[in-house]
């Protein structure tokens, strides 16, 4: 695994850990469910999940047997699935509060993920092709929550941006919605790029170098969007200083 991949994945893991801790600290202060849900999701998926998958990839490249790598892969998959469900629940609470279809969607996603995860956990380790199919079925089902969040964030950004132009919303808040959309969209691409490679490539082989590089770069993009959205430096905030706004977050 090259330096670009390590930097990209590493930045995503570190940013997710920092953001998760900060959101959970905010949740302790406010008691609001969305902060707790999103904070836990970043720790479960971005920090724990990707760290475990990174360890699995490293050990596999080092020549360890599939049986020895399996616990790390299973742990990473558990973290990714937990984060997906937390993100889906957060989207329902933040964007669609009280809407029955959103709650039903979260439950349906949870049921599908549970079925695929259980199948992977009990699948014969020596059946490499079968395990990879179940693994990707689980991952791509989990990616649906990030796709949903991406759409919701960009829709919110469009609404807030229109209001900000006439001074009825904070331009910085509108930009945060855009950054969240970019972050979630980057995660979707982190799922889809290796998956497309899996479909056209020998499933018994590791992802090719350019696939790992592209995926890690989107991890770096996600990390950058997260930092700008939640820890915007002074020079970035100054971009919105002269814009009309009546909101408290300007």
TAFEN-V749641 format. One record per residue. N is the residue number from 1. SS is DSSP state (a for helix, b for strand, c for the rest). PHI is phi in degrees with one decimal (none if undefined). D_LAST is the distance of its C-alpha to the last C-alpha in whole Angstrom. Layout:
# TAFEN-V749641
n=N ss=SS phi=PHI d_last=D_LAST
n=N ss=SS phi=PHI d_last=D_LAST
This chain:
# TAFEN-V749641
n=1 ss=c phi=none d_last=42
n=2 ss=c phi=-80.0 d_last=41
n=3 ss=a phi=-63.7 d_last=38
n=4 ss=a phi=-62.5 d_last=36
n=5 ss=a phi=-64.2 d_last=36
n=6 ss=a phi=-63.1 d_last=36
n=7 ss=a phi=-64.0 d_last=33
n=8 ss=a phi=-62.8 d_last=31
n=9 ss=a phi=-66.2 d_last=32
n=10 ss=a phi=-63.3 d_last=32
n=11 ss=a phi=-63.2 d_last=28
n=12 ss=a phi=-64.8 d_last=27
n=13 ss=a phi=-65.0 d_last=29
n=14 ss=a phi=-65.4 d_last=28
n=15 ss=a phi=-62.8 d_last=24
n=16 ss=a phi=-65.4 d_last=25
n=17 ss=a phi=-65.5 d_last=26
n=18 ss=a phi=-63.9 d_last=24
n=19 ss=a phi=-65.5 d_last=21
n=20 ss=a phi=-60.7 d_last=24
n=21 ss=a phi=-64.2 d_last=24
n=22 ss=a phi=-65.1 d_last=21
n=23 ss=a phi=-67.2 d_last=20
n=24 ss=a phi=-68.3 d_last=23
n=25 ss=a phi=-65.1 d_last=22
n=26 ss=a phi=-65.0 d_last=19
n=27 ss=a phi=-62.3 d_last=22
n=28 ss=a phi=-64.7 d_last=24
n=29 ss=a phi=-81.9 d_last=21
n=30 ss=a phi=-95.7 d_last=20
n=31 ss=c phi=74.0 d_last=23
n=32 ss=c phi=-79.9 d_last=22
n=33 ss=a phi=-63.6 d_last=24
n=34 ss=a phi=-56.1 d_last=21
n=35 ss=a phi=-62.1 d_last=20
n=36 ss=a phi=-66.4 d_last=24
n=37 ss=a phi=-63.9 d_last=25
n=38 ss=a phi=-68.5 d_last=23
n=39 ss=a phi=-62.1 d_last=23
n=40 ss=a phi=-64.9 d_last=27
n=41 ss=a phi=-66.8 d_last=27
n=42 ss=a phi=-68.0 d_last=26
n=43 ss=a phi=-70.8 d_last=28
n=44 ss=a phi=-69.8 d_last=31
n=45 ss=a phi=-91.6 d_last=31
n=46 ss=a phi=-69.0 d_last=29
n=47 ss=a phi=-90.4 d_last=30
n=48 ss=a phi=-67.7 d_last=34
n=49 ss=a phi=-61.2 d_last=35
n=50 ss=a phi=-70.7 d_last=34
n=51 ss=a phi=-64.6 d_last=36
n=52 ss=a phi=-66.7 d_last=39
n=53 ss=a phi=-66.9 d_last=39
n=54 ss=a phi=-61.8 d_last=39
n=55 ss=a phi=-64.6 d_last=41
n=56 ss=a phi=-64.0 d_last=44
n=57 ss=a phi=-64.1 d_last=43
n=58 ss=a phi=-65.3 d_last=44
n=59 ss=a phi=-70.0 d_last=47
n=60 ss=a phi=-63.9 d_last=48
n=61 ss=a phi=-65.7 d_last=48
n=62 ss=c phi=-79.8 d_last=50
n=63 ss=c phi=99.3 d_last=53
n=64 ss=c phi=-70.1 d_last=53
n=65 ss=c phi=-73.0 d_last=54
n=66 ss=a phi=-55.8 d_last=52
n=67 ss=a phi=-65.0 d_last=53
n=68 ss=a phi=-75.5 d_last=52
n=69 ss=a phi=-82.1 d_last=48
n=70 ss=a phi=-52.8 d_last=48
n=71 ss=a phi=-59.3 d_last=47
n=72 ss=a phi=-70.6 d_last=44
n=73 ss=a phi=-62.9 d_last=43
n=74 ss=a phi=-63.6 d_last=43
n=75 ss=a phi=-64.9 d_last=41
n=76 ss=a phi=-64.0 d_last=38
n=77 ss=a phi=-65.5 d_last=39
n=78 ss=a phi=-61.6 d_last=38
n=79 ss=a phi=-63.9 d_last=35
n=80 ss=a phi=-64.0 d_last=34
n=81 ss=a phi=-67.8 d_last=35
n=82 ss=a phi=-62.9 d_last=34
n=83 ss=a phi=-63.7 d_last=30
n=84 ss=a phi=-60.1 d_last=31
n=85 ss=a phi=-67.8 d_last=32
n=86 ss=a phi=-65.7 d_last=29
n=87 ss=a phi=-64.7 d_last=26
n=88 ss=a phi=-62.5 d_last=28
n=89 ss=a phi=-64.8 d_last=28
n=90 ss=a phi=-63.7 d_last=24
n=91 ss=a phi=-63.0 d_last=24
n=92 ss=a phi=-64.3 d_last=26
n=93 ss=a phi=-73.1 d_last=24
n=94 ss=a phi=-82.7 d_last=21
n=95 ss=a phi=-97.5 d_last=21
n=96 ss=c phi=-132.1 d_last=25
n=97 ss=c phi=-64.3 d_last=25
n=98 ss=c phi=79.2 d_last=29
n=99 ss=c phi=-91.1 d_last=30
n=100 ss=a phi=-62.2 d_last=33
n=101 ss=a phi=-64.8 d_last=33
n=102 ss=a phi=-68.7 d_last=31
n=103 ss=a phi=-63.2 d_last=32
n=104 ss=a phi=-63.4 d_last=36
n=105 ss=a phi=-64.0 d_last=34
n=106 ss=a phi=-63.7 d_last=33
n=107 ss=a phi=-65.4 d_last=37
n=108 ss=a phi=-64.3 d_last=38
n=109 ss=a phi=-62.7 d_last=36
n=110 ss=a phi=-61.9 d_last=37
n=111 ss=a phi=-65.6 d_last=41
n=112 ss=a phi=-65.7 d_last=41
n=113 ss=a phi=-63.2 d_last=40
n=114 ss=a phi=-61.8 d_last=42
n=115 ss=a phi=-64.3 d_last=45
n=116 ss=a phi=-66.5 d_last=44
n=117 ss=a phi=-64.5 d_last=43
n=118 ss=a phi=-62.3 d_last=47
n=119 ss=a phi=-63.6 d_last=49
n=120 ss=a phi=-67.3 d_last=47
n=121 ss=a phi=-63.7 d_last=48
n=122 ss=a phi=-105.1 d_last=52
n=123 ss=c phi=-71.2 d_last=52
n=124 ss=c phi=-56.4 d_last=55
n=125 ss=c phi=-65.6 d_last=54
n=126 ss=c phi=-79.2 d_last=57
n=127 ss=c phi=-90.7 d_last=55
n=128 ss=a phi=-64.0 d_last=53
n=129 ss=a phi=-65.9 d_last=52
n=130 ss=a phi=-62.9 d_last=52
n=131 ss=a phi=-63.4 d_last=50
n=132 ss=a phi=-65.0 d_last=47
n=133 ss=a phi=-64.9 d_last=47
n=134 ss=a phi=-67.7 d_last=46
n=135 ss=a phi=-59.8 d_last=44
n=136 ss=a phi=-71.1 d_last=42
n=137 ss=a phi=-62.6 d_last=42
n=138 ss=a phi=-68.8 d_last=41
n=139 ss=a phi=-60.2 d_last=38
n=140 ss=a phi=-71.7 d_last=37
n=141 ss=a phi=-66.5 d_last=37
n=142 ss=a phi=-63.0 d_last=35
n=143 ss=a phi=-67.9 d_last=33
n=144 ss=a phi=-62.2 d_last=32
n=145 ss=a phi=-66.7 d_last=29
n=146 ss=a phi=-70.4 d_last=27
n=147 ss=a phi=-62.9 d_last=28
n=148 ss=a phi=-60.3 d_last=27
n=149 ss=a phi=-63.0 d_last=24
n=150 ss=a phi=-60.2 d_last=23
n=151 ss=a phi=-61.8 d_last=24
n=152 ss=a phi=-63.2 d_last=22
n=153 ss=a phi=-65.0 d_last=19
n=154 ss=a phi=-71.1 d_last=19
n=155 ss=a phi=-65.3 d_last=20
n=156 ss=a phi=-64.8 d_last=17
n=157 ss=a phi=-61.1 d_last=15
n=158 ss=a phi=-59.9 d_last=17
n=159 ss=a phi=-67.2 d_last=16
n=160 ss=a phi=-67.1 d_last=13
n=161 ss=a phi=-64.9 d_last=13
n=162 ss=a phi=-62.7 d_last=15
n=163 ss=a phi=-70.0 d_last=13
n=164 ss=a phi=-64.9 d_last=10
n=165 ss=a phi=-65.4 d_last=13
n=166 ss=c phi=-111.8 d_last=14
n=167 ss=c phi=78.9 d_last=11
n=168 ss=c phi=-103.7 d_last=11
n=169 ss=c phi=-154.2 d_last=8
n=170 ss=c phi=-75.9 d_last=5
n=171 ss=a phi=-59.7 d_last=7
n=172 ss=a phi=-66.5 d_last=6
n=173 ss=a phi=-65.8 d_last=7
n=174 ss=a phi=-62.4 d_last=10
n=175 ss=a phi=-68.0 d_last=11
n=176 ss=a phi=-62.9 d_last=11
n=177 ss=a phi=-62.0 d_last=14
n=178 ss=a phi=-64.3 d_last=15
n=179 ss=a phi=-64.5 d_last=16
n=180 ss=a phi=-62.6 d_last=17
n=181 ss=a phi=-62.1 d_last=20
n=182 ss=a phi=-64.9 d_last=21
n=183 ss=a phi=-65.2 d_last=21
n=184 ss=a phi=-65.8 d_last=23
n=185 ss=a phi=-62.9 d_last=25
n=186 ss=a phi=-64.9 d_last=26
n=187 ss=a phi=-64.8 d_last=28
n=188 ss=a phi=-58.3 d_last=30
n=189 ss=a phi=-68.8 d_last=31
n=190 ss=a phi=-63.6 d_last=32
n=191 ss=a phi=-77.5 d_last=34
n=192 ss=a phi=-75.1 d_last=35
n=193 ss=a phi=-62.1 d_last=36
n=194 ss=a phi=-66.1 d_last=39
n=195 ss=a phi=-66.8 d_last=40
n=196 ss=a phi=-62.9 d_last=41
n=197 ss=a phi=-62.1 d_last=43
n=198 ss=a phi=-61.9 d_last=45
n=199 ss=a phi=-68.2 d_last=46
n=200 ss=a phi=-104.6 d_last=47
n=201 ss=c phi=-116.9 d_last=48
n=202 ss=c phi=-63.8 d_last=51
n=203 ss=c phi=-67.1 d_last=49
n=204 ss=c phi=-84.6 d_last=52
n=205 ss=c phi=-103.7 d_last=50
n=206 ss=c phi=-71.1 d_last=47
n=207 ss=c phi=-60.0 d_last=44
n=208 ss=c phi=-68.9 d_last=44
n=209 ss=a phi=-59.8 d_last=43
n=210 ss=a phi=-68.4 d_last=41
n=211 ss=a phi=-69.1 d_last=39
n=212 ss=a phi=-62.1 d_last=38
n=213 ss=a phi=-65.2 d_last=37
n=214 ss=a phi=-62.1 d_last=35
n=215 ss=a phi=-63.9 d_last=34
n=216 ss=a phi=-67.7 d_last=33
n=217 ss=a phi=-65.5 d_last=31
n=218 ss=a phi=-70.8 d_last=29
n=219 ss=a phi=-64.4 d_last=28
n=220 ss=a phi=-66.2 d_last=27
n=221 ss=a phi=-63.0 d_last=24
n=222 ss=a phi=-62.0 d_last=23
n=223 ss=a phi=-61.2 d_last=23
n=224 ss=a phi=-64.1 d_last=21
n=225 ss=a phi=-65.0 d_last=18
n=226 ss=a phi=-63.1 d_last=18
n=227 ss=a phi=-64.2 d_last=18
n=228 ss=a phi=-67.2 d_last=15
n=229 ss=a phi=-72.4 d_last=13
n=230 ss=a phi=-111.3 d_last=14
n=231 ss=c phi=-127.4 d_last=14
n=232 ss=c phi=-65.6 d_last=12
n=233 ss=c phi=-68.9 d_last=14
n=234 ss=a phi=-58.5 d_last=13
n=235 ss=a phi=-65.1 d_last=14
n=236 ss=a phi=-75.2 d_last=12
n=237 ss=a phi=-65.7 d_last=9
n=238 ss=a phi=-64.6 d_last=10
n=239 ss=a phi=-60.2 d_last=11
n=240 ss=a phi=-108.6 d_last=7
n=241 ss=c phi=-65.1 d_last=7
n=242 ss=c phi=-93.5 d_last=10
n=243 ss=c phi=-79.6 d_last=9
n=244 ss=c phi=-66.9 d_last=9
n=245 ss=c phi=-161.5 d_last=6
n=246 ss=c phi=-113.8 d_last=8
n=247 ss=c phi=-81.2 d_last=6
n=248 ss=c phi=-77.5 d_last=6
n=249 ss=c phi=-97.7 d_last=4
n=250 ss=c phi=-66.0 d_last=0
